[in-house]
Amino acid sequence: MESGRRSLLNNSRFLKLWAGQGLSFVGDAISMVALVILVAEITGSASAVGGLLVARLLPTLLSPLAGVLADRLDRRAILVVSDICRAGLIVSVVFTRELVVLYVLVFLMGLARAVFNPTIRAAFPSIVSSEELIRANALISGTFSLSMMLGPALGGLMVSAYGVDVAFVLNAVTYLISAGFLALIPLPRPQRDDEESFVRELKTGFGYLAGARIPLAIVVGAFLTMLVTDLTIPAEVFLARDTFDAGDTGYGLLVSLWGAGMVAGSALTAILNNRVNLIFLYFTGIFVWALALFATGLSPTFALALGALTIAGVANGIDNVATDTILQRRVPDALLGRVFSVRFMGYSVAEAVAYPAGGLIVDAVGPRTTYLFAGSATAVAGVLILLFIAAGSAKTRSQHG
């Protein structure tokens, strides 16, 4: 295990990717806070802030098209150009205070992000060995979770001290540093049939996924778990403020401990590394997540609710690493971009449905019952995914029997 850890940390290509991603993660979190504050100051409207979030989310629906690019073109070039485009777009925000222009810029940044995300995931197996994938994914996932914990607080402090424009410029600098690191990482060009059209490659990606039972189960499972667990997002503030009378401080603590749990889940997965079957680890994460959400709804004290939600964060961190690694190990390199793009599209659709649906559920039955419902639904989703994989395994055995 020690030699595996040393080989990963001695992998200069991975270290460059990790450093660039870590910086841009923090920059993203800071600038998102600054964007929300800017739109709130310009309009004084919560709906306008909601529109900003929708503009950021919508491009992910085009992810399958971006996935074809990730499997068709030079992945390093895609990553570098995406980062440079995002740097230019976020700097452009400094020069406008028009809401419509801000929406367009945020949409375009979301589009660059939709191209970048599946490409970086598809590039991982070219940067680290199969044995190191779990730890590599855990380090990236843990870094992202840590940035989500610290970034908003840093963003708030930075905006208060220096204004929103400094936050935007800082984010642009992190993108350029990331682009510089990525430009130094050699990546092999995906193997493909040069005569196949763009549309044909898109269909090929969907066709592969439809016939690959475990990757399909993981992609559908990612959609289902995001859909049901994110029902609790609108309930968080009401659970802290109304159910437990913990105020805004309690709400901040709740969100922070979830993030801390995600970091711990990523670290735990890295420690376990290849000692535990990944499929087993994946389902363990889902069912522990379900139990923790259910326990939150039953918790008699805020301290117990915080403990349960921290465990839910741990399970979330495990799920993220296991999902990425399973796909990277099982999907052919030439199709990785398309498969990951469908996964990211599923995330966005799930979020778009879960947030308003969760709000309606909270209004109708309260935060406790929302957590109970989400925990139960997460367990049901886990069972459905498990049955889907088991049915495929039984069919395969019967065909070879």
C-alpha positions, 0 to 999 in steps of 0.5 A, a space after each residue: 500500500 505504501 508503494 502505491 501511495 508513493 507512486 501516485 504522489 511521485 506521478 508528476 502528471 497527476 500532481 499537476 492535474 491535482 494542483 490545477 484542479 484544487 486551485 480552480 475548485 476554490 476559485 469557483 466556490 469564491 466566484 459563485 458567492 461573488 456572483 450571487 452577491 452581485 446579482 442580489 445587489 443589482 436586482 434585490 430579487 431572489 428570483 434573479 438569483 435563482 435565474 443565475 443558478 438555472 443559467 449555470 445548470 442548463 448547459 449540462 443538459 448538452 453534456 452528451 454532445 461535449 462527451 463526443 468531443 472528449 472522445 473525438 478530439 485531443 483531450 488536453 487541448 479541450 481541457 486547456 481551451 475550456 479553462 482559458 475560455 472560463 478565465 476570459 468569461 469570468 473576467 468579462 463579468 467585471 465589466 458588466 452589471 447588466 443582468 441579461 449579460 450576466 446570465 449569458 456569461 454564466 451560461 457560457 461558463 456552464 457550457 465550458 464546464 460541461 465540456 471540461 468535466 467529462 473530459 477530465 474524468 475520461 483523461 484519468 486512466 491515461 494519467 494514473 494506473 488502474 491500481 491508483 485510480 481509487 486514491 486519485 479519485 479520492 484525492 480529487 473528490 476530497 479536494 473538491 469537498 474541501 473547497 466547497 467547505 472553505 470556498 464560500 466562507 473565503 468568498 464572503 470574506 473576500 467580497 466584504 474586504 475587497 469587493 466582487 471584482 477581486 473575486 472574479 479576477 482571482 477565479 480567472 487566475 486559478 483557471 489560467 494556472 490550471 490551464 498551464 498545468 494541464 498544458 504540461 500533461 501529455 495525454 494520448 488521443 482517444 482511439 476512434 474511427 476517423 470516418 465516423 460522423 459526430 452524430 454516429 459517435 453520439 449514437 454509438 455512445 448511447 448504444 454502448 451504455 444501453 448494452 453495458 449493464 454495470 456502467 448503465 446501472 452506475 449512471 442511472 444509479 447516480 441520477 436516482 441517488 442525486 434525485 432522492 437525496 437532494 430533496 433534502 437540500 431545501 429542508 436543511 435551513 428549516 431543519 436547523 432554524 425551525 425544528 431545532 431552533 439552532 438559527 443561521 449558525 446551526 444551518 452553517 454548521 450543518 452544511 459544513 459538517 456534511 462537507 467535512 463528512 464528504 472529505 472523510 468519505 474520500 479519505 476513507 476510500 483512499 485508505 481502503 483502496 483496492 482492499 474492498 470490492 468497488 461494487 460492494 463499497 458503492 452499495 454500502 455508500 448508498 445504504 449508509 446514506 439512506 440510513 443516515 438521512 432517515 436517522 436525521 429525520 428521527 433525531 431528537 436533538 440537533 447534535 444527533 442530527 449533525 452526527 447523522 448528516 456527517 455520516 451521510 456526507 461520508 457516504 456521499 464521499 464514498 459514493 462519488 469516488 466509487 462511481 468515478 472509479 467503476 466507470 473509469 475501470 469498466 468503460 473503454 477509453 474511447 467511450 469514457 467521455 460520452 459515458 461521463 457526459 451522460 452521468 453529468 447530464 443526469 446529475 443536472 436533471 436530478 438537481 433541477 427536479 429535486 430542488 423544487 420538489 423538495 421545497 414542495 415536500 418541505 412546505 407540505 409535511 415539514 423538514 423531518 418527514 422530508 428527511 424520512 422520505 428521502 432516506 426511504 427513497 434512497 434505500 429503494 433506489 439502492 435496491 432497484 440498482 442492486 436488482 438491475 445488476 443482479 438480474 444482468 449477472 443471472 442472465 449472463 450466467 444462464 447464457 454461459 451455463 
